[in-house]
Amino acid sequence: MRIAKHLIPIILLICLSSCGDDETCYPSARLGSCCHNDAECGELVCRLSFPSGYCTRDCSLDHECPDDGHCLEFFSTARPQPIVLCLKGCASGQAPCREKYSCQMVTGINSPVCVPAS
């Protein structure tokens, strides 16, 4: 029984160090999926600047998105030109947004998209 008392703090420490506030990520290589690197996004790229990563693609040249996605301009003080990325659509009949994202209407897009929740 003494050994079990000593194991409890160790088990808690392991869980706390490996269980962050990030969602559990099961990458699917689909638009809007969580990711840790580009390899998890298939033909898309992983944007780690989004909560828990975000599989997307640059659509600044052709303005085409996969899986009923929509192009949206992102402005940054670090870049002189905006980045145009595909965001997952979330209109009626589509899958809901994943954890830490909400379905919002955004200026310039006629359909709602999944954006990081505030």
LOLUM-341582 format. One record per residue: residue number from 1; residue in three letters; chain; x, y, z of N, C-alpha, C in turn. Coordinates in steps of 0.1 Angstrom, whole numbers, plus 5000, padded with zeros to 4 digits. Layout:
! LOLUM-341582
BAFI|marvo|pamar|torlum|n_u|n_v|n_w|ca_u|ca_v|ca_w|c_u|c_v|c_w
BAFI|NUM|ALA|A|X|Y|Z|X|Y|Z|X|Y|Z
...
END
This chain:
! LOLUM-341582
BAFI|marvo|pamar|torlum|n_u|n_v|n_w|ca_u|ca_v|ca_w|c_u|c_v|c_w
BAFI|1|MET|A|5008|4988|5000|5000|5000|5000|5009|5013|5000
BAFI|2|ARG|A|5021|5012|5006|5030|5023|5006|5034|5027|4992
BAFI|3|ILE|A|5037|5017|4984|5041|5020|4971|5030|5027|4963
BAFI|4|ALA|A|5018|5023|4965|5006|5030|4958|5006|5044|4962
BAFI|5|LYS|A|5008|5048|4974|5008|5062|4979|5018|5070|4972
BAFI|6|HIS|A|5030|5064|4969|5040|5071|4962|5038|5072|4947
BAFI|7|LEU|A|5031|5063|4942|5028|5063|4927|5017|5074|4924
BAFI|8|ILE|A|5008|5077|4932|4998|5087|4929|5003|5100|4925
BAFI|9|PRO|A|5013|5106|4933|5018|5119|4928|5026|5118|4915
BAFI|10|ILE|A|5032|5107|4912|5040|5105|4900|5030|5104|4888
BAFI|11|ILE|A|5019|5097|4890|5009|5095|4879|5003|5109|4877
BAFI|12|LEU|A|4999|5116|4887|4994|5130|4885|5003|5139|4878
BAFI|13|LEU|A|5016|5138|4881|5026|5147|4875|5027|5143|4860
BAFI|14|ILE|A|5027|5131|4857|5028|5126|4843|5015|5131|4835
BAFI|15|CYS|A|5004|5130|4841|4992|5134|4834|4992|5149|4832
BAFI|16|LEU|A|4995|5157|4842|4995|5171|4841|5005|5176|4831
BAFI|17|SER|A|5017|5170|4830|5027|5174|4821|5023|5170|4806
BAFI|18|SER|A|5015|5160|4804|5012|5156|4791|4998|5161|4787
BAFI|19|CYS|A|4990|5165|4796|4976|5169|4793|4975|5184|4794
BAFI|20|GLY|A|4978|5191|4783|4977|5205|4782|4963|5210|4780
BAFI|21|ASP|A|4961|5223|4777|4948|5228|4774|4944|5227|4760
BAFI|22|ASP|A|4953|5220|4751|4950|5218|4737|4939|5207|4736
BAFI|23|GLU|A|4931|5208|4725|4922|5197|4723|4930|5185|4718
BAFI|24|THR|A|4923|5174|4720|4929|5161|4714|4929|5162|4699
BAFI|25|CYS|A|4940|5161|4693|4941|5163|4679|4942|5150|4671
BAFI|26|TYR|A|4932|5147|4663|4932|5136|4654|4932|5141|4639
BAFI|27|PRO|A|4944|5144|4634|4945|5150|4621|4938|5142|4610
BAFI|28|SER|A|4930|5148|4601|4924|5141|4591|4928|5145|4577
BAFI|29|ALA|A|4937|5155|4576|4942|5160|4563|4931|5167|4555
BAFI|30|ARG|A|4920|5171|4562|4909|5178|4556|4910|5193|4560
BAFI|31|LEU|A|4904|5201|4552|4904|5215|4555|4898|5218|4568
BAFI|32|GLY|A|4905|5225|4577|4900|5228|4590|4905|5219|4601
BAFI|33|SER|A|4911|5208|4597|4916|5198|4607|4927|5203|4615
BAFI|34|CYS|A|4928|5198|4627|4939|5202|4636|4952|5196|4630
BAFI|35|CYS|A|4964|5201|4634|4976|5195|4628|4988|5200|4637
BAFI|36|HIS|A|4999|5193|4635|5011|5196|4642|5022|5200|4631
BAFI|37|ASN|A|5020|5195|4619|5030|5198|4608|5023|5196|4595
BAFI|38|ASP|A|5030|5200|4584|5024|5199|4571|5021|5185|4566
BAFI|39|ALA|A|5029|5175|4571|5026|5161|4567|5012|5156|4571
BAFI|40|GLU|A|5007|5162|4582|4994|5157|4587|4982|5163|4579
BAFI|41|CYS|A|4986|5172|4569|4975|5179|4562|4974|5175|4547
BAFI|42|GLY|A|4982|5164|4543|4981|5159|4530|4985|5170|4520
BAFI|43|GLU|A|4976|5174|4511|4980|5184|4500|4978|5198|4506
BAFI|44|LEU|A|4973|5200|4518|4972|5213|4524|4984|5216|4533
BAFI|45|VAL|A|4984|5227|4539|4996|5231|4548|4990|5233|4562
BAFI|46|CYS|A|4999|5231|4572|4995|5233|4586|4999|5247|4590
BAFI|47|ARG|A|4989|5255|4594|4991|5268|4600|4991|5267|4615
BAFI|48|LEU|A|5003|5267|4621|5004|5266|4636|5000|5279|4643
BAFI|49|SER|A|4998|5290|4636|4994|5302|4642|4979|5301|4646
BAFI|50|PHE|A|4972|5291|4641|4958|5289|4645|4958|5280|4658
BAFI|51|PRO|A|4947|5281|4666|4947|5272|4678|4947|5257|4674
BAFI|52|SER|A|4956|5250|4680|4958|5235|4677|4961|5232|4662
BAFI|53|GLY|A|4966|5242|4655|4970|5241|4641|4957|5240|4633
BAFI|54|TYR|A|4959|5243|4620|4948|5244|4611|4952|5240|4597
BAFI|55|CYS|A|4947|5229|4591|4950|5225|4577|4943|5235|4568
BAFI|56|THR|A|4950|5241|4559|4945|5251|4550|4953|5251|4537
BAFI|57|ARG|A|4950|5261|4529|4959|5263|4517|4958|5278|4514
BAFI|58|ASP|A|4969|5283|4508|4969|5297|4503|4961|5297|4490
BAFI|59|CYS|A|4951|5306|4490|4943|5307|4479|4943|5321|4473
BAFI|60|SER|A|4955|5328|4475|4957|5341|4470|4958|5342|4454
BAFI|61|LEU|A|4962|5331|4448|4964|5331|4434|4951|5327|4426
BAFI|62|ASP|A|4945|5316|4431|4934|5310|4423|4920|5312|4430
BAFI|63|HIS|A|4921|5316|4443|4908|5317|4451|4900|5305|4451
BAFI|64|GLU|A|4906|5293|4451|4898|5281|4452|4902|5274|4465
BAFI|65|CYS|A|4891|5268|4471|4893|5261|4483|4887|5247|4482
BAFI|66|PRO|A|4892|5237|4489|4886|5224|4489|4875|5223|4499
BAFI|67|ASP|A|4867|5212|4498|4857|5209|4508|4848|5220|4512
BAFI|68|ASP|A|4842|5227|4503|4833|5238|4506|4839|5249|4515
BAFI|69|GLY|A|4852|5251|4513|4859|5261|4521|4857|5275|4514
BAFI|70|HIS|A|4862|5285|4521|4860|5299|4516|4873|5306|4518
BAFI|71|CYS|A|4878|5315|4508|4890|5323|4510|4887|5335|4519
BAFI|72|LEU|A|4897|5338|4527|4896|5349|4536|4909|5356|4537
BAFI|73|GLU|A|4910|5369|4537|4922|5376|4538|4926|5378|4553
BAFI|74|PHE|A|4938|5376|4556|4943|5378|4570|4954|5389|4569
BAFI|75|PHE|A|4953|5399|4577|4962|5410|4577|4971|5408|4589
BAFI|76|SER|A|4984|5411|4588|4994|5410|4598|5003|5422|4598
BAFI|77|THR|A|5007|5427|4609|5017|5438|4610|5031|5433|4605
BAFI|78|ALA|A|5033|5420|4605|5046|5414|4602|5047|5413|4586
BAFI|79|ARG|A|5036|5414|4579|5037|5413|4564|5030|5425|4557
BAFI|80|PRO|A|5036|5429|4547|5030|5441|4540|5018|5437|4532
BAFI|81|GLN|A|5017|5424|4527|5006|5420|4519|4997|5410|4528
BAFI|82|PRO|A|4984|5410|4526|4976|5401|4533|4978|5386|4529
BAFI|83|ILE|A|4976|5377|4537|4976|5363|4534|4962|5359|4531
BAFI|84|VAL|A|4960|5351|4520|4946|5347|4517|4946|5332|4519
BAFI|85|LEU|A|4938|5327|4529|4937|5313|4533|4923|5308|4531
BAFI|86|CYS|A|4922|5295|4529|4910|5288|4529|4905|5285|4543
BAFI|87|LEU|A|4893|5288|4547|4887|5284|4559|4875|5274|4557
BAFI|88|LYS|A|4873|5265|4566|4863|5255|4565|4849|5262|4566
BAFI|89|GLY|A|4840|5259|4557|4827|5264|4557|4819|5256|4568
BAFI|90|CYS|A|4808|5263|4574|4800|5257|4584|4786|5260|4582
BAFI|91|ALA|A|4781|5262|4570|4767|5265|4567|4758|5253|4571
BAFI|92|SER|A|4746|5255|4572|4736|5244|4575|4739|5232|4566
BAFI|93|GLY|A|4739|5221|4572|4742|5208|4565|4756|5204|4565
BAFI|94|GLN|A|4765|5213|4569|4780|5210|4569|4783|5206|4584
BAFI|95|ALA|A|4794|5199|4585|4799|5195|4598|4801|5207|4607
BAFI|96|PRO|A|4799|5206|4620|4802|5218|4629|4816|5221|4630
BAFI|97|CYS|A|4819|5232|4635|4833|5236|4637|4839|5228|4649
BAFI|98|ARG|A|4852|5226|4648|4858|5218|4659|4860|5226|4672
BAFI|99|GLU|A|4865|5220|4682|4867|5227|4695|4876|5239|4693
BAFI|100|LYS|A|4874|5249|4700|4881|5262|4700|4878|5271|4687
BAFI|101|TYR|A|4868|5267|4679|4864|5274|4667|4849|5276|4668
BAFI|102|SER|A|4845|5287|4662|4830|5290|4661|4826|5294|4647
BAFI|103|CYS|A|4814|5291|4644|4808|5294|4631|4804|5308|4630
BAFI|104|GLN|A|4811|5316|4621|4808|5330|4621|4806|5335|4607
BAFI|105|MET|A|4798|5345|4605|4797|5352|4592|4809|5362|4593
BAFI|106|VAL|A|4816|5363|4582|4828|5372|4581|4826|5381|4569
BAFI|107|THR|A|4829|5394|4571|4828|5404|4560|4835|5399|4547
BAFI|108|GLY|A|4828|5400|4536|4833|5396|4523|4831|5382|4519
BAFI|109|ILE|A|4825|5374|4528|4821|5360|4525|4806|5358|4527
BAFI|110|ASN|A|4800|5352|4518|4785|5350|4518|4781|5338|4527
BAFI|111|SER|A|4790|5330|4531|4786|5318|4539|4795|5318|4552
BAFI|112|PRO|A|4790|5313|4563|4797|5312|4575|4809|5303|4574
BAFI|113|VAL|A|4820|5306|4582|4832|5298|4582|4836|5296|4597
BAFI|114|CYS|A|4844|5286|4599|4850|5283|4612|4862|5292|4615
BAFI|115|VAL|A|4861|5300|4625|4872|5309|4629|4875|5306|4643
BAFI|116|PRO|A|4887|5310|4647|4891|5308|4661|4881|5315|4670
BAFI|117|ALA|A|4876|5308|4681|4867|5315|4690|4875|5325|4699
BAFI|118|SER|A|4868|5335|4702|4875|5346|4710|4876|5342|4724
END
